[in-house]
Amino acid sequence: MPAISVRPVPLPPASQLPQALSRLDFADAYQVPLPATAPVQPLPLAYALLGQAPGWVRSLLRLRDALVRALGLRTFPVRPTHPDPAGLRPGDEFGPFGVLRVLPTEVLLGQDDRHLDFRVSVLRLPDAAVVSTAVRFHNRLGRLYFALIRPFHRLIVPAMLRFGCRRLARPEQAASAPLPGAAVV
């Protein structure tokens, strides 16, 4: 399988992400080409790209949870927690993501905590997806926390997108049962 190219891009003008928080203290975006088997609808696409993580990412997230638990910050399940990705609706959660808003080509995910709020947008383009992150800090703890995890964020997001696209491109997965929301040609 050829390498999957994930590249940083500006926040897409079509995205609702900039309006999702009252202030953006941090924002970034990554674009990834999608295989033909990728879901057309943005919420199943978000679940396919972000609902499972490589083992090393799961290990880092477990370590993060162990460290922040003592600070009283929210911890998250490492595995997807929603039993039926096709049944996800606003208000549901999978992993660290709460489903906030579902639009025809974009889904907004996120969580609020006492130190910061974050939002993630998965925007479906004709042959690609743009996954954007925005963060609003509430206090010094939020700024410190994000300064510590930012280098990992820059590694994890592209890795998650590659991992999700590899899973979507597997012929046996596409042939046996398409993921919820996948295009059926």
C-alpha positions in Angstrom: 0.0 0.0 0.0 1.4 3.4 -0.9 2.2 5.9 1.8 -0.7 8.0 2.9 0.1 11.7 2.7 -1.2 13.8 5.6 -0.4 17.5 5.2 -1.0 20.5 7.3 -3.4 23.1 5.8 -5.0 26.3 6.8 -8.4 26.1 8.5 -10.9 25.6 5.6 -13.1 28.6 4.9 -16.1 26.3 4.7 -15.6 24.9 8.2 -17.8 25.9 11.1 -15.0 25.3 13.5 -14.0 29.0 14.0 -17.5 29.8 15.3 -17.5 26.7 17.6 -15.6 28.5 20.4 -15.8 32.1 21.5 -12.0 32.5 21.1 -9.4 30.3 19.4 -6.2 30.2 21.4 -4.8 27.4 19.1 -6.0 26.0 15.8 -4.6 23.6 13.2 -5.8 21.5 10.3 -4.6 18.4 8.4 -5.8 17.1 5.1 -5.7 13.5 4.1 -6.8 11.9 0.8 -9.6 9.3 1.2 -10.0 5.9 -0.3 -13.1 5.2 -2.4 -14.4 3.1 0.4 -14.6 6.0 2.9 -17.9 7.0 4.3 -19.6 9.9 2.5 -21.4 11.2 5.6 -19.2 13.2 8.0 -20.1 11.6 11.3 -19.4 8.0 10.1 -16.2 9.4 8.5 -15.1 11.0 11.8 -15.7 7.7 13.6 -13.8 5.8 10.9 -10.8 8.2 11.1 -10.8 8.9 14.9 -12.6 6.1 16.5 -9.6 3.7 16.8 -6.0 4.5 17.4 -2.7 2.8 16.8 -1.3 0.9 19.9 1.4 3.5 20.6 -1.3 6.3 20.7 -3.5 4.2 23.1 -0.4 3.8 25.3 0.2 7.6 25.3 -3.4 8.3 26.1 -3.4 5.9 29.1 -0.2 7.6 30.4 -1.9 11.0 29.9 -5.0 9.9 31.9 -2.8 8.5 34.7 -1.0 11.9 35.0 -4.0 14.2 34.7 -6.3 12.2 37.0 -4.3 13.7 40.0 -5.1 17.2 38.8 -8.8 16.5 38.6 -8.9 16.8 34.8 -11.3 14.7 32.7 -10.0 11.3 31.6 -11.2 9.5 28.5 -11.7 5.9 27.5 -9.0 4.8 25.1 -11.4 2.6 23.0 -14.5 3.8 21.2 -17.4 3.7 23.6 -20.4 3.9 21.3 -21.6 0.4 20.4 -23.2 1.5 17.1 -21.3 4.1 15.0 -24.2 4.3 12.6 -26.4 5.4 15.5 -24.3 8.3 16.7 -26.2 11.5 17.2 -25.5 14.9 18.7 -25.0 14.4 22.5 -23.4 11.0 22.1 -19.7 10.3 22.7 -17.0 8.1 21.3 -13.6 8.1 23.0 -12.8 11.7 24.0 -15.2 13.1 21.5 -18.6 14.4 22.2 -20.8 14.8 19.1 -21.8 18.5 19.1 -23.2 19.2 15.6 -23.7 17.3 12.4 -23.9 19.2 9.1 -24.2 17.8 5.5 -20.4 17.9 5.0 -19.0 18.5 8.5 -19.2 17.2 12.0 -18.1 19.1 15.1 -16.9 17.2 18.0 -15.4 18.3 21.3 -15.4 18.5 25.1 -15.3 21.2 27.7 -13.2 21.0 30.9 -12.2 23.3 33.6 -8.8 24.1 32.1 -9.7 24.3 28.4 -12.4 23.5 25.7 -11.5 21.8 22.5 -13.3 21.3 19.2 -12.5 19.0 16.3 -14.0 19.4 12.9 -14.1 16.6 10.3 -14.9 18.2 6.9 -15.7 15.9 4.0 -14.3 17.1 0.7 -14.9 15.2 -2.6 -11.7 13.1 -2.3 -10.3 14.1 1.0 -11.0 15.0 4.6 -9.8 18.0 6.6 -9.5 17.4 10.3 -9.2 20.6 12.3 -8.6 21.2 16.0 -9.4 24.4 17.9 -8.6 25.0 21.6 -9.8 27.7 24.0 -7.8 28.0 27.3 -9.6 29.0 30.5 -6.6 29.5 32.7 -2.9 29.0 33.3 -3.4 25.3 33.8 -5.0 25.1 30.3 -2.1 26.9 28.7 0.5 24.7 30.6 -1.4 21.5 29.8 -1.6 22.3 26.1 2.0 23.4 25.9 3.0 20.0 27.2 0.7 18.0 24.9 1.1 20.1 21.8 4.1 18.2 20.4 2.2 14.9 20.9 -0.9 16.4 19.2 1.3 17.2 16.1 2.3 13.5 16.0 -0.9 11.9 17.0 -3.4 13.6 14.6 -1.5 12.7 11.4 -0.9 9.1 12.8 -4.6 8.7 13.5 -5.6 9.9 10.0 -3.1 7.5 8.4 -4.3 4.6 10.6 -8.0 5.3 9.8 -7.3 5.6 6.1 -5.4 2.3 6.1 -8.3 0.6 7.8 -10.7 2.1 5.3 -8.6 1.0 2.3 -8.4 -2.6 3.3 -10.0 -4.7 0.5 -11.3 -7.3 3.0 -13.1 -4.6 5.0 -14.6 -3.0 2.0 -15.7 -6.3 0.5 -17.2 -7.8 3.7 -19.2 -4.9 5.1 -18.8 -1.2 4.4 -18.5 1.0 7.4 -21.6 2.9 8.3 -22.2 5.8 5.9 -19.8 4.3 3.3 -20.5 4.9 -0.3 -21.9 1.9 -2.0 -21.2 1.9 -5.7 
